[in-house]
């Protein structure tokens, strides 16, 4: 029995749809893991909070970070100010994130 090793065109990675904030189709997944909150999109991932393994990762240190990490940091700070309204894993749309960050919808 032989097996053939080849390449697919387009590859599974090339088939992934990429959306950037504030594209309408962009989303962020938010999950609580112990004392940490994990934020992820198709292109980026960040976690903020405190646990025994990683210590403290303060979102304030990342608000000027390039790309989506700064969006995740500002979102984390906004959720804390609202009393950490996240009660379960959830996905937020661009519009929901804009509302939480106090940004206009026509960027």
C-alpha positions in Angstrom: 0.0 0.0 0.0 1.5 3.3 -1.0 0.7 6.7 0.0 1.0 10.0 -1.9 2.3 13.1 -0.2 1.2 16.3 -2.0 0.1 19.8 -1.6 -3.5 21.1 -1.8 -4.1 24.3 -3.7 -5.4 26.4 -2.0 -4.1 25.0 1.2 -6.4 24.8 4.3 -4.6 27.8 5.7 -5.3 29.8 2.6 -9.0 29.0 2.9 -9.3 30.7 6.3 -11.2 34.0 6.1 -9.4 36.9 7.6 -11.2 40.0 8.9 -9.7 43.0 10.5 -11.3 45.2 13.1 -13.5 47.1 12.4 -14.7 45.0 9.5 -18.3 44.0 10.0 -17.5 40.2 9.9 -14.7 40.5 12.5 -15.4 38.8 15.8 -13.6 38.2 19.1 -14.0 35.1 21.2 -13.8 35.7 25.0 -13.2 32.9 27.5 -12.6 32.8 31.2 -9.8 30.4 32.2 -9.2 30.5 36.0 -8.1 34.1 36.8 -7.3 34.9 33.2 -9.5 36.1 30.4 -8.5 35.0 26.9 -9.4 37.1 23.8 -8.9 35.7 20.3 -9.7 36.4 16.7 -8.6 34.6 13.6 -5.3 36.5 13.6 -4.5 37.3 17.2 -4.8 36.0 20.8 -4.1 37.6 24.2 -4.8 36.9 27.8 -5.1 39.3 30.8 -5.6 38.8 34.5 -3.7 36.8 37.1 -3.0 33.2 37.8 -0.3 31.2 39.6 1.3 30.0 36.4 1.7 33.3 34.6 1.5 35.8 37.4 -0.2 39.2 36.5 -0.7 40.2 32.9 -2.0 43.8 33.1 -4.1 44.9 30.1 -3.0 48.5 30.7 0.5 47.6 29.6 -0.9 46.6 26.1 -3.3 49.5 25.1 -0.6 50.9 22.8 0.4 47.5 21.3 0.1 47.3 17.5 -2.8 45.4 16.0 -5.6 43.6 17.7 -3.8 43.1 21.0 -4.6 46.8 21.9 -8.2 46.2 21.0 -8.3 43.2 23.3 -6.6 45.2 26.1 -9.0 48.1 25.8 -11.9 45.7 25.7 -10.7 43.9 28.8 -10.4 47.3 30.7 -13.9 48.2 29.5 -15.4 45.0 30.8 -13.7 45.4 34.2 -15.2 49.0 34.4 -18.6 47.5 33.7 -18.2 45.1 36.5 -16.8 42.3 34.4 -20.2 41.5 32.8 -18.7 38.3 31.1 -20.4 35.4 32.8 -19.7 32.7 30.2 -17.7 32.1 27.1 -19.0 34.4 24.3 -18.3 35.9 20.9 -18.6 39.6 20.3 -19.1 41.3 17.0 -17.3 44.5 15.8 -20.5 46.5 16.6 -20.6 45.1 20.2 -16.9 45.9 20.7 -17.3 49.4 19.4 -20.2 50.0 21.8 -18.2 48.7 24.7 -15.2 50.9 23.7 -17.3 54.0 23.0 -16.2 54.1 19.4 -18.3 55.3 16.4 -19.7 52.7 14.1 -18.4 54.4 10.9 -14.7 54.0 11.1 
